[in-house]
């Protein structure tokens, strides 16, 4: 992998919950934010994180008033009772199915980006709500979207950004919203979330069992890791899988295309200049770190294609990417493979309304150092801070089996944590270890948590894919990608995905019935 693994980490969970809001939101957003900021964003953000921002809005149908937007006044430091500072946290409410009394509440947790009205109108909670007469609430994560505390994103402020602070927000929001919306103690609260927000959903049940009765954790990376080498192992396997439209020939073509890119970068002169134009690198390629920036953007393109394969709004799927790479190629022709990669880059840039695929490393660092509140809800600086202080998630590509450019990766990301936040490599490593010790990594020991993953998703290796007991269940859906189960249902959904959603329904039925029985006899959660 290229020297900027943080680019891949910044793709993480944020996009999946937003893709779940459907293609209508993509059209409604009109790519306005991406077009206005395309000259200043970073490579991976210009690939997939911006897409998620544009998918966040969901227009209502004719005569449909849509969900209600609200704001909660939350403590900035919930762990210090003497600190009276507060911030406003946004939430959404869909009560069209709410039957009141003892009906459940589905709480959709936001992750590292804006949480729009689609969070309560489509996907998991909205599809399940009619059967239970449930109330649906979406809670935006602190420091993301419009829930950014006054004072900007300086280090003094960012110390109040962590998963533990987010769980404290869930606790106070659960109590405040019960009062505001007249929810009685007879209602069970179920947390939903995808990727990082999926991990939050599982941890909410783990740490707040008296407030959260159950959780559905989709594509939830509950194990923090400094060196996420497994990511590209799954990418390679998925690119070679006929189930999703891949093949061994496609995997070989990916490697051939990257070899061609590196050959042209090494050649310099006219070859490098042509490469810059063809692939859309707005930054200079004269410095090694800027060449690594371009390689990272290309790797994020391929990895992201696998990660979000088959999802509405994603520019490419595995089948389409492999078709471009193999079109007209004979015996793994390197030029033809490169031409296909170039076409794929053009498709993605056009779909996202981006002028550039990559910029310079210096520009990247300057952008991430900016502490003013962001113009959009993407949250690049905030999420980088969380990876440096909690999770890591730094994808590497240094083993011979990796199909991409095998350049040192981990040291470069740790260097970025130092450059942007002044955090040493040893402090990042300690933070990752502390996160796993606090939450239990892939053995959290929580009851009534359903972990849902797709077997083509690279992030499933950090989640729970095998049941650890009758009350900590796991569902691995064949052929499914990152958070695919959260997306609105489509006629084209494969049978395995439809069956997976039915399994989620049955598991929730059992757990909600169990929670109701426990309340009636006064058994603790």
C-alpha positions as CSV (number, residue, x, y, z in Angstrom):
1,X,0.0,0.0,0.0
2,X,1.1,3.6,-0.5
3,X,2.6,5.7,2.2
4,X,-0.7,7.3,3.1
5,X,-2.8,4.5,4.7
6,X,-4.8,7.2,6.6
7,X,-6.6,7.9,3.4
8,X,-8.1,4.4,3.5
9,X,-8.9,4.7,7.2
10,X,-10.8,7.9,6.5
11,X,-13.1,6.0,4.2
12,X,-14.2,3.7,7.0
13,X,-17.7,3.5,8.5
14,X,-19.0,6.9,7.8
15,X,-20.0,6.2,4.3
16,X,-21.9,3.0,4.9
17,X,-24.7,4.5,7.0
18,X,-25.1,7.3,4.5
19,X,-25.2,5.0,1.5
20,X,-28.0,3.2,3.3
21,X,-30.1,6.3,2.7
22,X,-30.5,5.4,-1.0
23,X,-29.9,7.0,-4.4
24,X,-32.7,9.5,-3.9
25,X,-30.5,11.3,-1.4
26,X,-27.6,11.3,-3.9
27,X,-29.7,13.0,-6.5
28,X,-31.2,15.4,-4.0
29,X,-27.8,16.6,-2.8
30,X,-26.8,17.3,-6.3
31,X,-23.1,16.9,-5.4
32,X,-23.1,20.5,-4.2
33,X,-20.7,20.1,-1.4
34,X,-18.2,18.0,-3.4
35,X,-18.2,20.5,-6.2
36,X,-17.6,23.4,-3.9
37,X,-14.8,21.8,-2.0
38,X,-13.2,19.6,-4.7
39,X,-10.1,21.9,-5.0
40,X,-9.2,21.5,-1.3
41,X,-10.2,18.0,-0.3
42,X,-7.8,15.0,0.0
43,X,-7.6,12.0,-2.4
44,X,-9.7,9.4,-0.6
45,X,-12.2,11.9,0.5
46,X,-12.7,12.8,-3.2
47,X,-13.3,9.1,-3.9
48,X,-15.9,7.9,-1.4
49,X,-16.2,10.0,1.7
50,X,-17.7,12.9,-0.4
51,X,-20.1,10.4,-2.0
52,X,-21.5,9.6,1.4
53,X,-22.0,13.3,2.2
54,X,-24.1,13.6,-1.0
55,X,-26.2,10.5,-0.3
56,X,-27.3,11.8,3.1
57,X,-30.4,13.7,2.0
58,X,-33.7,11.9,1.3
59,X,-36.6,13.8,-0.2
60,X,-40.1,13.1,1.1
61,X,-42.9,11.9,-1.1
62,X,-45.7,14.2,-2.0
63,X,-47.7,15.2,1.1
64,X,-45.2,13.6,3.4
65,X,-44.0,16.0,6.1
66,X,-40.8,14.0,6.6
67,X,-38.9,13.5,9.8
68,X,-38.6,16.1,12.5
69,X,-35.2,17.7,13.2
70,X,-34.4,18.5,16.9
71,X,-31.5,19.6,19.1
72,X,-30.4,18.4,22.5
73,X,-28.2,20.4,24.8
74,X,-25.5,18.0,25.8
75,X,-22.5,18.5,28.2
76,X,-19.3,19.0,26.5
77,X,-17.5,17.0,29.2
78,X,-19.9,14.5,30.5
79,X,-17.3,13.1,32.9
80,X,-16.8,16.3,34.8
81,X,-19.8,17.5,36.7
82,X,-18.2,20.8,37.5
83,X,-17.8,21.7,33.8
84,X,-21.0,23.5,32.7
85,X,-20.1,23.9,29.0
86,X,-22.5,22.4,26.6
87,X,-23.1,21.9,22.8
88,X,-26.1,21.2,20.6
89,X,-26.5,17.7,19.3
90,X,-28.8,17.2,16.3
91,X,-31.3,14.3,16.1
92,X,-34.1,13.2,13.8
93,X,-37.4,11.7,14.6
94,X,-39.8,9.5,12.5
95,X,-43.0,8.8,14.4
96,X,-45.2,7.8,11.6
97,X,-45.3,4.1,12.8
98,X,-45.1,4.9,16.5
99,X,-47.9,3.1,18.4
100,X,-46.9,4.4,21.8
101,X,-47.2,2.6,25.1
102,X,-44.9,-0.4,25.2
103,X,-43.7,-0.2,21.6
104,X,-39.9,-0.1,21.1
105,X,-37.7,2.8,20.1
106,X,-35.1,2.2,17.4
107,X,-32.1,4.5,17.9
108,X,-29.9,4.9,14.8
109,X,-26.5,6.1,15.9
110,X,-24.4,8.4,13.7
111,X,-20.8,7.9,12.9
112,X,-18.0,10.0,11.6
113,X,-20.1,12.3,9.3
114,X,-23.4,14.1,8.9
115,X,-26.5,12.2,9.9
116,X,-29.4,13.2,7.7
117,X,-33.1,12.6,7.7
118,X,-32.6,9.4,5.7
119,X,-31.3,7.8,8.9
120,X,-34.8,7.5,10.1
121,X,-36.6,7.1,6.8
122,X,-34.8,4.2,5.1
123,X,-32.6,1.2,5.9
124,X,-32.7,-1.1,9.0
125,X,-34.9,0.9,11.5
126,X,-37.4,2.2,9.0
127,X,-37.9,-1.2,7.4
128,X,-38.5,-2.9,10.7
129,X,-40.5,-0.2,12.5
130,X,-44.0,-0.9,11.0
131,X,-43.9,-4.5,12.3
132,X,-43.4,-3.2,15.9
133,X,-45.1,0.2,15.8
134,X,-41.7,1.5,16.7
135,X,-40.5,5.1,17.1
136,X,-37.3,5.8,15.1
137,X,-34.7,8.3,16.2
138,X,-31.4,9.2,14.6
139,X,-28.6,10.7,16.8
140,X,-25.8,12.6,15.1
141,X,-22.3,12.0,16.6
142,X,-20.7,14.8,18.5
143,X,-18.2,16.9,16.4
144,X,-19.6,15.7,13.1
145,X,-22.2,17.2,10.8
146,X,-23.9,20.1,12.5
147,X,-23.2,18.8,16.0
148,X,-19.8,20.5,16.3
149,X,-19.3,22.4,19.6
150,X,-18.6,26.1,19.4
151,X,-14.9,26.9,19.5
152,X,-13.7,24.9,16.4
153,X,-11.6,21.8,16.1
154,X,-8.4,22.7,18.0
155,X,-6.7,20.1,20.2
156,X,-8.3,21.6,23.3
157,X,-11.7,20.9,21.9
158,X,-10.9,17.5,20.3
159,X,-10.0,16.0,23.7
160,X,-13.8,15.7,24.1
161,X,-14.2,13.6,21.0
162,X,-14.0,9.9,21.5
163,X,-16.3,6.8,21.4
164,X,-16.6,7.0,25.2
165,X,-17.9,10.6,24.9
166,X,-20.3,9.4,22.2
167,X,-21.6,6.6,24.5
168,X,-22.2,9.2,27.2
169,X,-24.2,11.2,24.7
170,X,-26.3,8.1,24.0
171,X,-27.0,7.8,27.7
172,X,-28.1,11.4,28.2
173,X,-30.0,11.5,24.9
174,X,-31.8,8.3,25.8
175,X,-33.1,9.9,29.1
176,X,-33.8,13.4,27.6
177,X,-35.6,12.1,24.5
178,X,-37.8,9.8,26.7
179,X,-39.0,12.9,28.4
180,X,-39.4,15.0,25.3
181,X,-41.2,12.3,23.3
182,X,-43.2,10.8,26.1
183,X,-41.6,7.4,25.9
184,X,-42.3,5.3,29.0
185,X,-40.1,2.8,30.7
186,X,-42.3,0.1,29.1
187,X,-40.5,0.7,25.8
188,X,-37.3,-1.2,24.8
189,X,-34.6,0.8,23.1
190,X,-32.6,-0.9,20.3
191,X,-29.5,0.7,18.9
192,X,-28.6,0.4,15.2
193,X,-25.4,1.5,13.5
194,X,-23.0,0.7,10.7
195,X,-19.2,0.3,10.8
196,X,-17.9,2.7,13.4
197,X,-21.4,3.5,14.4
198,X,-22.1,-0.3,14.4
199,X,-19.3,-0.7,17.0
200,X,-20.9,2.1,19.0
201,X,-24.2,0.3,18.9
202,X,-22.6,-2.9,20.3
203,X,-20.7,-0.9,22.9
204,X,-23.9,0.9,23.9
205,X,-25.5,-2.4,24.8
206,X,-22.2,-3.5,26.5
207,X,-21.7,-0.4,28.6
208,X,-25.4,0.8,29.0
209,X,-27.4,-2.4,29.4
210,X,-29.9,-0.7,31.7
211,X,-30.7,1.8,28.9
212,X,-30.3,-0.3,25.7
213,X,-32.2,-3.6,25.4
214,X,-30.5,-4.9,22.2
215,X,-28.3,-3.8,19.4
216,X,-27.8,-4.5,15.7
217,X,-24.1,-3.9,14.8
218,X,-23.6,-3.9,11.0
219,X,-20.0,-4.2,9.7
220,X,-18.8,-3.2,13.2
221,X,-15.0,-3.1,13.6
222,X,-14.9,-3.8,17.3
223,X,-11.2,-4.7,17.3
224,X,-8.9,-1.7,17.0
225,X,-5.6,-2.4,15.2
226,X,-2.5,-0.5,14.4
227,X,-1.6,-2.5,11.3
228,X,-4.6,-3.5,9.3
229,X,-2.9,-5.8,6.8
230,X,-5.9,-8.0,6.6
231,X,-7.9,-5.4,4.7
232,X,-6.1,-6.0,1.4
233,X,-6.1,-9.8,1.9
234,X,-9.9,-9.6,1.7
235,X,-9.8,-7.2,-1.2
236,X,-7.6,-9.7,-3.1
237,X,-9.9,-12.6,-2.3
238,X,-13.0,-10.6,-3.4
239,X,-11.4,-9.4,-6.6
240,X,-10.8,-13.1,-7.5
241,X,-14.3,-14.2,-6.5
242,X,-16.8,-15.1,-9.3
243,X,-19.6,-14.6,-6.8
244,X,-19.3,-10.8,-7.0
245,X,-18.0,-10.7,-10.6
246,X,-14.3,-11.1,-9.9
247,X,-11.8,-13.7,-11.2
248,X,-8.2,-14.6,-10.9
249,X,-7.6,-12.8,-14.1
250,X,-9.1,-9.7,-12.7
251,X,-6.8,-9.8,-9.6
252,X,-3.8,-10.3,-11.9
253,X,-4.9,-7.3,-14.0
254,X,-5.1,-5.1,-10.9
255,X,-1.5,-6.0,-10.1
256,X,-0.5,-5.4,-13.7
257,X,-2.1,-2.0,-13.8
258,X,-0.3,-0.9,-10.6
259,X,3.0,-2.2,-12.0
260,X,2.4,0.0,-15.1
261,X,1.6,3.0,-12.9
262,X,4.8,2.6,-10.9
263,X,6.8,2.0,-14.1
264,X,5.6,5.3,-15.5
265,X,6.2,7.1,-12.2
266,X,9.8,5.9,-12.2
267,X,10.3,6.8,-15.8
268,X,9.7,10.5,-15.1
269,X,9.6,13.1,-17.8
270,X,6.8,12.8,-20.4
271,X,5.6,9.5,-19.0
272,X,5.0,10.9,-15.6
273,X,3.4,14.0,-16.9
274,X,1.0,12.0,-19.0
275,X,0.2,9.8,-16.0
276,X,-0.6,12.8,-14.0
277,X,-3.1,14.0,-16.6
278,X,-4.6,10.7,-17.3
279,X,-5.2,9.7,-13.7
280,X,-6.2,13.1,-12.4
281,X,-3.4,14.0,-10.0
282,X,-3.6,17.8,-9.3
283,X,-0.5,17.7,-7.1
284,X,3.0,17.6,-8.4
285,X,4.5,14.1,-8.9
286,X,8.0,15.3,-8.6
287,X,8.3,14.4,-4.9
288,X,8.2,10.8,-3.7
289,X,5.5,11.6,-1.1
290,X,3.2,13.0,-3.8
291,X,3.7,9.9,-6.0
292,X,2.7,7.9,-2.9
293,X,-0.3,10.1,-2.6
294,X,-1.5,9.2,-6.1
295,X,-0.9,5.5,-5.5
296,X,-2.9,5.6,-2.3
297,X,-5.8,7.3,-4.1
298,X,-5.8,4.5,-6.7
299,X,-5.6,1.8,-4.0
300,X,-8.6,3.5,-2.2
301,X,-10.5,3.4,-5.5
302,X,-10.0,-0.4,-5.9
303,X,-10.4,-1.2,-2.2
304,X,-13.5,1.0,-2.0
305,X,-15.0,-0.7,-5.1
306,X,-14.8,-4.0,-3.1
307,X,-15.9,-2.5,0.1
308,X,-19.1,-1.0,-1.3
309,X,-19.7,-3.5,-4.1
310,X,-23.3,-3.6,-5.3
311,X,-24.5,-0.7,-3.3
312,X,-26.7,2.0,-4.8
313,X,-24.7,5.2,-5.3
314,X,-21.3,3.5,-5.5
315,X,-19.6,4.5,-8.7
316,X,-18.3,1.0,-9.5
317,X,-18.8,-2.5,-8.5
318,X,-16.3,-5.4,-8.7
319,X,-17.9,-6.7,-11.9
320,X,-17.7,-3.3,-13.6
321,X,-14.1,-2.7,-12.4
322,X,-13.0,-6.1,-13.6
323,X,-14.7,-5.5,-16.9
324,X,-12.8,-2.3,-17.5
325,X,-9.5,-3.9,-16.4
326,X,-9.9,-7.0,-18.7
327,X,-11.5,-5.3,-21.7
328,X,-9.5,-6.0,-24.7
329,X,-6.6,-7.5,-22.7
330,X,-4.9,-10.6,-23.8
331,X,-2.6,-12.6,-21.6
332,X,-2.7,-10.0,-18.9
333,X,-1.5,-7.2,-21.1
334,X,-0.1,-4.5,-18.9
335,X,-1.0,-1.5,-21.2
336,X,-4.6,-2.7,-21.4
337,X,-4.8,-3.2,-17.6
338,X,-3.5,0.3,-17.0
339,X,-6.1,1.7,-19.5
340,X,-8.8,0.0,-17.6
341,X,-7.6,1.5,-14.3
342,X,-7.5,4.9,-15.9
343,X,-11.1,4.5,-17.1
344,X,-12.1,3.4,-13.6
345,X,-10.5,6.6,-12.2
346,X,-12.4,8.7,-14.7
347,X,-15.7,7.0,-13.8
348,X,-15.2,7.6,-10.1
349,X,-14.1,11.2,-10.5
350,X,-17.1,11.9,-12.8
351,X,-19.6,10.2,-10.5
352,X,-18.3,12.3,-7.5
353,X,-18.0,15.5,-9.4
354,X,-14.3,15.7,-8.6
355,X,-11.7,17.5,-10.7
356,X,-8.7,15.7,-9.0
357,X,-7.9,12.2,-7.7
358,X,-5.0,13.4,-5.6
359,X,-3.1,16.4,-4.3
360,X,0.3,16.9,-2.7
361,X,1.2,15.6,0.8
362,X,2.0,19.1,2.0
363,X,-1.5,20.3,1.0
364,X,-3.0,17.3,2.7
365,X,-1.2,18.1,6.0
366,X,-2.2,21.7,5.8
367,X,-5.9,20.7,5.2
368,X,-5.9,18.4,8.2
369,X,-4.3,21.0,10.4
370,X,-7.1,23.4,9.8
371,X,-9.1,23.8,13.1
372,X,-12.0,25.9,11.8
373,X,-15.4,24.1,11.7
374,X,-15.7,22.3,8.4
375,X,-17.9,23.6,5.5
376,X,-19.5,20.2,5.2
377,X,-20.1,17.2,7.4
378,X,-17.4,15.0,6.2
379,X,-15.2,15.4,9.3
380,X,-11.8,14.4,8.0
381,X,-9.8,16.1,10.8
382,X,-12.1,14.7,13.5
383,X,-11.9,11.1,12.2
384,X,-8.2,11.2,11.8
385,X,-8.0,12.3,15.4
386,X,-10.1,9.3,16.5
387,X,-7.9,6.9,14.5
388,X,-4.8,8.4,16.1
389,X,-6.3,8.4,19.7
390,X,-8.4,5.2,19.7
391,X,-8.5,2.9,16.7
392,X,-5.6,2.9,14.3
393,X,-7.2,1.0,11.3
394,X,-4.1,1.8,9.2
395,X,-4.2,-0.4,6.1
396,X,-0.9,-1.7,4.9
397,X,0.3,-3.5,1.7
398,X,3.8,-4.8,2.4
399,X,3.4,-8.6,1.9
400,X,3.9,-10.3,-1.5
401,X,0.3,-11.3,-1.8
402,X,-1.0,-7.7,-1.8
403,X,-2.0,-6.7,-5.3
404,X,-1.1,-3.0,-4.9
405,X,2.1,-1.0,-4.6
406,X,4.1,-2.5,-1.8
407,X,5.5,0.6,-0.1
408,X,6.0,1.3,3.6
409,X,2.7,2.5,5.0
410,X,2.4,2.3,8.8
411,X,5.3,4.6,9.6
412,X,3.8,7.3,7.2
413,X,0.5,7.3,9.0
414,X,2.0,7.5,12.4
415,X,4.1,10.4,11.1
416,X,0.9,12.1,10.1
417,X,-0.5,11.8,13.6
418,X,2.7,13.5,14.8
419,X,2.5,16.2,12.1
420,X,-1.2,17.1,12.6
421,X,-1.7,16.5,16.3
422,X,1.7,16.1,17.9
423,X,0.9,12.5,18.9
424,X,3.9,10.1,18.9
425,X,3.8,6.6,17.4
426,X,4.0,5.0,20.8
427,X,1.0,7.0,22.1
428,X,-1.1,5.8,19.1
429,X,-0.1,2.2,19.8
430,X,-1.0,2.6,23.5
431,X,-4.3,4.1,22.5
432,X,-5.2,1.1,20.3
433,X,-4.3,-1.3,23.1
434,X,-6.4,0.7,25.6
435,X,-9.4,0.7,23.3
436,X,-9.3,-3.1,23.0
437,X,-8.8,-3.5,26.7
438,X,-11.8,-1.3,27.5
439,X,-14.3,-2.8,25.0
440,X,-13.0,-6.4,24.8
441,X,-12.1,-6.3,21.1
442,X,-13.7,-9.3,19.3
443,X,-14.9,-10.8,22.5
444,X,-16.9,-7.9,24.1
445,X,-19.1,-10.2,26.1
446,X,-22.3,-8.1,25.6
447,X,-25.7,-9.8,25.6
448,X,-28.4,-9.3,22.9
449,X,-26.0,-7.9,20.3
450,X,-26.3,-9.1,16.7
451,X,-23.2,-8.6,14.6
452,X,-24.0,-8.5,10.9
453,X,-21.2,-8.7,8.2
454,X,-20.8,-9.4,4.5
455,X,-18.1,-11.9,3.6
456,X,-16.7,-9.7,0.8
457,X,-16.3,-6.8,3.1
458,X,-12.7,-6.1,4.2
459,X,-13.8,-4.8,7.6
460,X,-15.4,-8.1,8.7
461,X,-12.1,-9.3,9.9
462,X,-12.2,-6.7,12.7
463,X,-15.8,-7.6,13.6
464,X,-17.5,-10.6,15.2
465,X,-18.4,-13.2,12.5
466,X,-19.1,-16.2,14.7
467,X,-21.6,-16.5,17.5
468,X,-20.0,-16.4,20.9
469,X,-23.2,-17.5,22.6
470,X,-27.0,-17.4,22.2
471,X,-27.1,-13.8,23.3
472,X,-24.1,-12.5,21.3
473,X,-25.1,-13.6,17.8
474,X,-23.3,-13.2,14.5
475,X,-24.6,-13.3,10.9
476,X,-22.1,-13.5,7.9
477,X,-23.9,-12.9,4.7
478,X,-22.4,-14.5,1.6
479,X,-21.5,-12.1,-1.2
480,X,-22.5,-9.0,0.8
481,X,-20.4,-5.9,1.1
482,X,-19.9,-3.3,3.8
483,X,-23.2,-2.5,5.5
484,X,-25.2,-3.9,2.6
485,X,-27.8,-5.1,5.1
486,X,-28.5,-1.5,6.1
487,X,-29.4,-0.3,2.6
488,X,-32.9,0.0,1.4
489,X,-34.3,-3.2,-0.1
490,X,-34.1,-3.5,-3.9
491,X,-35.5,-6.1,-6.3
492,X,-31.9,-6.8,-7.4
493,X,-30.8,-7.8,-3.9
494,X,-29.4,-11.3,-3.9
495,X,-31.2,-14.1,-2.0
496,X,-28.5,-14.2,0.6
497,X,-29.0,-10.6,1.5
498,X,-32.8,-11.0,1.6
499,X,-32.4,-14.0,3.9
500,X,-30.0,-12.0,6.1
501,X,-32.5,-9.3,6.7
502,X,-35.1,-11.9,7.6
503,X,-32.7,-13.4,10.1
504,X,-32.2,-9.9,11.7
505,X,-36.0,-9.6,12.0
506,X,-36.3,-13.0,13.7
507,X,-33.5,-12.3,16.1
508,X,-34.9,-8.9,17.2
509,X,-38.3,-10.5,17.6
510,X,-36.8,-13.0,20.1
511,X,-34.8,-10.4,22.0
512,X,-37.6,-7.8,22.2
513,X,-39.9,-10.5,23.6
514,X,-37.3,-11.5,26.1
515,X,-36.8,-7.9,27.2
516,X,-40.5,-7.4,27.6
517,X,-40.7,-10.5,29.8
518,X,-37.8,-9.3,31.9
519,X,-39.5,-5.9,32.6
520,X,-42.7,-7.6,33.6
521,X,-40.9,-9.7,36.2
522,X,-38.4,-7.1,37.2
523,X,-35.3,-8.9,36.0
524,X,-32.2,-6.6,35.4
525,X,-31.2,-6.1,31.8
